[in-house]
C-alpha cells in the first residue's frame, strides 16, 4: 500500500476500496490513508462516499464505532476536501 502510494498508482484505488472491509484493522486504516493520498477519479470517490455514509450512519445511530473506524473515516473524509467533491 505504501509503495503504491509512493509510485502514485491511482489504478490500484479500486483494490484499496476492497481493503476497507478487510478483517485486519491495520490494512483497513492503510487503505483509507492510501485513498486519501491518491484517489482523484470520480468513480472511486463515489465508492468512498458510500463507505463514509455507512460509517456516519453508525455514528448518528449511536452504534459503536471503533477508534480504527474513526481514523479510517477521517482519512476518507479528507478525499472529499482535497478533491473539492461537492456532493459530499
FIMARGU-822604 format. One line per field, with one value per residue: residue number from 1; z, x, y of N, C-alpha, C, O, CB in turn; residue in one letter. Coordinates in steps of 0.05 Angstrom, whole numbers, plus 5000, padded with zeros to 4 digits. Last residue first. Glycine has a CB too. Example, Ala and Ser with C-alpha at 12.3 -4.5 7.8 and 13.67 -1.06 7.14 Angstrom:
# FIMARGU-822604
pos (2:1)
nZ (5142:5156)
nX (5257:5264)
nY (4955:4886)
caZ (5143:5156)
caX (5273:5246)
caY (4979:4910)
cZ (5157:5156)
cX (5258:5264)
cY (5001:4934)
oZ (5161:5169)
oX (5268:5285)
oY (5023:4934)
cbZ (5114:5181)
cbX (5282:5226)
cbY (4988:4911)
code (S:A)
END
This chain:
# FIMARGU-822604
pos (88:87:86:85:84:83:82:81:80:79:78:77:76:75:74:73:72:71:70:69:68:67:66:65:64:63:62:61:60:59:58:57:56:55:54:53:52:51:50:49:48:47:46:45:44:43:42:41:40:39:38:37:36:35:34:33:32:31:30:29:28:27:26:25:24:23:22:21:20:19:18:17:16:15:14:13:12:11:10:9:8:7:6:5:4:3:2:1)
nZ (4969:4920:4914:4926:4926:4938:4991:5012:5002:5029:5082:5093:5098:5146:5181:5176:5200:5252:5264:5261:5304:5346:5326:5342:5365:5349:5342:5294:5278:5268:5226:5189:5180:5154:5107:5084:5072:5032:4993:4982:4956:4908:4890:4882:4838:4800:4798:4819:4861:4912:4941:4997:5012:4999:5040:5085:5074:5078:5131:5156:5137:5157:5212:5217:5177:5145:5099:5077:5049:5007:4964:4956:4936:4886:4865:4862:4825:4792:4818:4842:4861:4889:4940:4938:4933:4982:5017:5000)
nX (4592:4586:4638:4701:4755:4794:4803:4752:4747:4790:4778:4745:4783:4809:4765:4751:4796:4788:4741:4759:4794:4758:4691:4629:4566:4511:4484:4469:4513:4551:4526:4528:4583:4592:4561:4585:4635:4620:4601:4646:4677:4649:4660:4715:4717:4694:4730:4797:4831:4870:4918:4911:4865:4879:4916:4882:4852:4892:4907:4859:4857:4905:4893:4850:4833:4789:4768:4743:4780:4799:4770:4798:4846:4828:4817:4869:4906:4914:4948:5004:5048:5088:5069:5026:5052:5080:5037:5016)
nY (5311:5338:5365:5356:5374:5339:5347:5335:5280:5258:5265:5223:5182:5195:5191:5137:5114:5133:5106:5054:5053:5060:5040:5058:5035:5075:5121:5137:5167:5125:5098:5139:5142:5093:5099:5145:5124:5087:5123:5153:5116:5114:5165:5161:5128:5160:5204:5199:5206:5182:5186:5196:5170:5118:5109:5111:5066:5027:5033:5014:4961:4940:4943:4905:4854:4842:4895:4937:4964:4935:4954:5003:4985:4970:5019:5042:5029:5072:5106:5102:5131:5108:5116:5081:5032:5031:5025:4976)
caZ (4996:4930:4924:4917:4923:4910:4973:5014:4991:5000:5070:5090:5075:5120:5178:5168:5172:5237:5264:5242:5278:5341:5339:5321:5369:5349:5369:5307:5283:5289:5251:5198:5193:5180:5125:5092:5091:5057:5003:4994:4982:4925:4895:4903:4864:4806:4809:4799:4847:4899:4912:4983:5018:4983:5012:5082:5075:5052:5110:5160:5132:5128:5201:5221:5190:5174:5107:5092:5070:5032:4975:4965:4962:4905:4868:4882:4846:4781:4820:4827:4851:4860:4932:4941:4912:4957:5019:5000)
caX (4596:4564:4614:4679:4732:4784:4825:4763:4727:4789:4798:4733:4764:4824:4780:4732:4790:4812:4742:4739:4805:4778:4717:4648:4595:4524:4495:4451:4488:4555:4532:4502:4570:4604:4556:4556:4633:4633:4584:4622:4686:4650:4632:4705:4728:4681:4703:4776:4822:4844:4919:4935:4868:4859:4925:4904:4839:4878:4926:4869:4835:4901:4915:4846:4856:4788:4785:4726:4766:4812:4763:4770:4846:4837:4795:4849:4902:4899:4919:4989:5024:5090:5094:5021:5033:5095:5054:5000)
caY (5302:5321:5379:5340:5393:5338:5351:5362:5299:5255:5282:5250:5182:5194:5216:5158:5108:5141:5136:5063:5049:5081:5036:5060:5038:5049:5116:5118:5180:5146:5084:5129:5165:5098:5077:5145:5145:5078:5101:5166:5125:5090:5157:5179:5119:5134:5207:5192:5230:5179:5184:5206:5198:5132:5109:5131:5092:5031:5040:5042:4980:4942:4959:4934:4865:4835:4872:4918:4979:4931:4928:5003:4997:4949:5001:5052:5010:5050:5111:5082:5144:5106:5129:5109:5040:5033:5049:5000)
cZ (5015:4959:4933:4929:4913:4906:4944:4994:4991:4988:5040:5077:5071:5096:5152:5163:5161:5207:5249:5241:5256:5313:5332:5334:5344:5352:5371:5335:5299:5297:5274:5224:5203:5194:5153:5112:5102:5079:5030:5006:4997:4954:4913:4910:4887:4832:4816:4812:4827:4887:4898:4953:5001:4988:4994:5053:5072:5052:5083:5138:5135:5121:5171:5210:5192:5190:5137:5101:5087:5055:5002:4977:4974:4933:4886:4886:4866:4801:4810:4830:4833:4846:4902:4932:4914:4934:4993:5000)
cX (4588:4567:4592:4653:4707:4761:4817:4785:4738:4770:4798:4753:4751:4805:4795:4746:4772:4808:4766:4737:4785:4790:4736:4675:4611:4553:4507:4461:4469:4529:4536:4505:4542:4590:4567:4550:4604:4630:4594:4604:4662:4659:4631:4676:4717:4692:4690:4749:4800:4836:4892:4932:4890:4860:4905:4913:4859:4864:4913:4888:4844:4879:4913:4868:4852:4810:4783:4742:4749:4798:4776:4762:4817:4838:4803:4826:4881:4893:4902:4959:5008:5066:5098:5046:5028:5076:5070:5017)
cY (5325:5312:5361:5350:5379:5357:5351:5367:5327:5275:5281:5269:5209:5196:5217:5184:5130:5137:5146:5093:5058:5078:5059:5059:5039:5053:5088:5111:5163:5159:5104:5114:5157:5121:5083:5123:5147:5099:5091:5145:5138:5097:5133:5173:5136:5122:5181:5192:5224:5206:5183:5206:5211:5162:5123:5133:5114:5058:5043:5050:5009:4962:4962:4952:4896:4849:4867:4893:4960:4946:4922:4976:4997:4960:4978:5033:5019:5028:5088:5085:5126:5119:5129:5125:5070:5042:5053:5025)
oZ (5039:4972:4953:4952:4895:4884:4927:4981:4971:4967:5026:5063:5048:5077:5137:5144:5139:5191:5234:5220:5235:5300:5313:5351:5326:5342:5393:5350:5317:5321:5296:5242:5223:5219:5173:5131:5126:5102:5049:5027:5021:4973:4931:4933:4908:4846:4836:4834:4819:4901:4873:4940:4992:4969:4976:5042:5058:5031:5067:5128:5118:5102:5160:5200:5172:5213:5152:5108:5109:5079:5018:4997:4997:4952:4901:4908:4885:4796:4818:4844:4811:4821:4891:4918:4894:4917:4984:4985)
oX (4591:4548:4579:4646:4694:4749:4831:4786:4735:4775:4805:4744:4747:4811:4794:4740:4776:4815:4763:4733:4793:4796:4731:4682:4608:4564:4513:4447:4454:4524:4526:4488:4532:4587:4554:4536:4599:4625:4579:4592:4659:4649:4614:4667:4710:4677:4676:4745:4785:4833:4892:4942:4888:4857:4912:4916:4854:4864:4921:4887:4837:4881:4918:4862:4851:4807:4777:4730:4741:4804:4765:4748:4813:4832:4786:4816:4875:4877:4879:4946:4999:5065:5109:5043:5025:5085:5072:5012)
oY (5322:5306:5367:5344:5388:5357:5362:5387:5342:5287:5300:5288:5217:5210:5237:5199:5139:5154:5166:5105:5068:5098:5075:5076:5022:5073:5079:5097:5172:5163:5100:5116:5167:5120:5078:5128:5151:5092:5087:5150:5135:5086:5131:5175:5125:5109:5179:5182:5243:5226:5184:5225:5234:5178:5137:5154:5134:5071:5060:5073:5026:4977:4983:4974:4910:4855:4885:4873:4968:4940:4907:4975:4993:4946:4967:5030:5004:5010:5085:5069:5134:5119:5148:5145:5083:5058:5075:5044)
cbZ (5001:4912:4903:4925:4904:4904:4978:5041:5008:4992:5081:5118:5079:5119:5201:5188:5170:5247:5293:5249:5273:5362:5330:5303:5386:5323:5389:5291:5258:5279:5248:5177:5174:5176:5114:5068:5079:5052:4983:4973:4980:4913:4868:4895:4863:4783:4789:4788:4833:4919:4905:4991:5048:4991:5003:5100:5102:5049:5108:5188:5151:5116:5209:5251:5175:5177:5099:5076:5058:5030:4955:4942:4961:4896:4841:4873:4860:4758:4805:4835:4836:4851:4945:4971:4915:4950:5043:5024)
cbX (4626:4561:4603:4683:4740:4775:4847:4773:4702:4780:4826:4725:4743:4840:4799:4710:4777:4837:4742:4711:4813:4801:4730:4644:4605:4517:4473:4448:4474:4575:4557:4488:4568:4634:4569:4538:4641:4662:4582:4608:4709:4670:4617:4707:4759:4686:4686:4782:4845:4823:4935:4958:4873:4831:4929:4928:4823:4857:4948:4883:4812:4895:4942:4843:4882:4790:4815:4702:4750:4841:4771:4751:4857:4865:4786:4839:4928:4915:4913:4998:5032:5093:5118:5015:5007:5108:5074:4981)
cbY (5295:5297:5397:5310:5416:5310:5330:5367:5298:5226:5274:5260:5161:5169:5220:5161:5080:5125:5146:5051:5020:5080:5009:5086:5016:5032:5118:5093:5189:5166:5066:5112:5189:5105:5051:5143:5172:5071:5078:5183:5145:5069:5152:5209:5120:5114:5222:5164:5244:5170:5160:5189:5203:5121:5080:5124:5095:5008:5018:5043:4974:4915:4945:4939:4858:4805:4878:4910:5001:4940:4906:5010:5026:4939:4990:5079:5004:5038:5137:5053:5170:5077:5116:5116:5025:5006:5046:5000)
code (X:X:X:X:X:X:X:X:X:X:X:X:X:X:X:X:X:X:X:X:X:X:X:X:X:X:X:X:X:X:X:X:X:X:X:X:X:X:X:X:X:X:X:X:X:X:X:X:X:X:X:X:X:X:X:X:X:X:X:X:X:X:X:X:X:X:X:X:X:X:X:X:X:X:X:X:X:X:X:X:X:X:X:X:X:X:X:X)
END
